[in-house]
Amino acid sequence: MMTANRTSIRSSAEKGRLTPLKLVQENQTFAGTGGVSSGNQNGSFLPAFLETRSGEIYLSRFADGRPAPVHVLDGLPPALVTRKTPAGRVSATLESVISGFVRAGQFYTREQTAKLIAA
């Protein structure tokens, strides 16, 4: 777990809870850019989540704790999870959780990452 510099994150983060469907929509929005994992693999970015109220950063992990190569909600700490499926999969997070990427300990939103990769 790392802490983000809160001033580097836009306060206009999307409203609403992060869900598997929202992750799919974000991937569609940023398809073909560095805003998705497949678009920034050469830039040393790791998929991660930011809890915007505390500034805590969480690398994306599978439920068993292994690092995930894409955004996976199942490895988030229970304190960030608001809903699970009957099978135990995370289906929603706190509204303050956003997806993005970490490089060298710094959190970047998907938009910021896309811009960095395009530059």
C-alpha positions in Angstrom: 0.0 0.0 0.0 1.3 3.5 -0.9 -0.1 7.0 -0.4 -0.8 9.3 -3.3 -0.1 13.0 -3.5 -3.8 14.1 -3.3 -3.0 17.3 -5.1 -2.0 15.4 -8.2 -5.5 13.8 -8.5 -8.3 15.7 -10.1 -11.2 16.4 -7.8 -13.5 15.7 -10.8 -13.1 11.9 -10.4 -16.2 10.2 -11.7 -19.0 9.9 -9.3 -20.4 6.5 -8.4 -19.1 3.2 -7.2 -16.5 1.2 -9.1 -18.0 -2.0 -10.4 -16.9 -4.7 -12.9 -19.2 -3.1 -15.5 -17.7 0.3 -14.9 -14.2 -1.2 -15.3 -15.3 -2.6 -18.7 -16.7 0.8 -19.7 -13.5 2.6 -18.7 -11.5 0.1 -20.8 -13.8 0.8 -23.7 -13.4 4.6 -23.2 -9.6 4.3 -23.2 -9.2 1.5 -25.7 -6.2 2.0 -27.9 -4.5 4.4 -25.4 -2.2 4.1 -22.4 -5.3 4.3 -20.2 -5.7 0.6 -20.3 -3.2 -2.0 -19.1 -2.4 -3.4 -22.6 -1.6 0.1 -23.8 1.0 1.0 -21.2 2.9 -2.2 -20.5 6.1 -0.8 -21.8 5.8 2.3 -19.6 6.3 0.5 -16.2 2.7 1.2 -15.1 0.9 -1.2 -12.8 -2.9 -1.3 -12.6 -4.0 0.1 -9.2 -6.8 1.7 -7.3 -6.8 5.0 -5.3 -9.0 5.6 -2.3 -9.3 9.3 -2.9 -10.3 10.3 0.7 -7.3 8.8 2.4 -4.9 8.9 -0.6 -4.1 5.2 -0.1 -3.0 3.3 -3.3 -3.7 -0.4 -3.7 -2.1 -2.4 -6.5 -4.6 -4.5 -8.4 -4.6 -8.1 -7.1 -6.5 -11.3 -7.5 -8.6 -12.5 -4.5 -5.7 -14.7 -3.5 -3.3 -11.8 -3.3 -1.3 -12.4 -6.4 -0.6 -9.2 -8.5 -3.1 -8.8 -11.3 -2.0 -7.6 -14.8 -5.3 -5.7 -15.2 -7.8 -4.1 -12.9 -9.4 -6.7 -10.6 -11.7 -5.7 -7.8 -11.5 -9.0 -5.9 -8.2 -8.2 -4.3 -9.2 -4.9 -2.7 -9.3 -4.7 1.1 -12.7 -5.4 2.7 -12.9 -1.8 4.0 -13.2 -0.6 0.4 -15.9 -3.1 -0.7 -19.6 -2.3 -0.4 -21.1 -5.2 -2.2 -20.2 -8.8 -3.1 -22.0 -11.4 -5.3 -23.3 -14.6 -3.7 -20.2 -16.3 -5.0 -18.0 -13.8 -3.1 -16.8 -11.6 -6.0 -16.6 -7.9 -5.4 -19.5 -6.1 -7.2 -19.1 -2.6 -5.9 -16.6 -0.4 -4.0 -16.8 2.8 -2.0 -17.5 5.9 -4.2 -14.1 7.2 -3.3 -12.3 4.4 -5.1 -11.0 5.1 -8.6 -8.9 3.0 -11.0 -5.7 4.1 -12.5 -2.0 3.1 -12.6 1.1 3.4 -10.5 4.6 4.0 -11.7 7.5 4.7 -9.4 5.2 5.0 -6.4 3.0 7.7 -8.1 -0.7 7.2 -8.9 -2.0 8.3 -12.3 -5.6 8.3 -13.4 -6.4 6.5 -16.6 -6.6 9.9 -18.4 -3.2 11.0 -17.0 -1.6 7.7 -18.0 -3.1 7.9 -21.5 -1.6 11.4 -21.9 1.8 10.4 -20.6 2.0 7.4 -23.0 0.9 9.5 -26.0 3.5 12.2 -25.3 
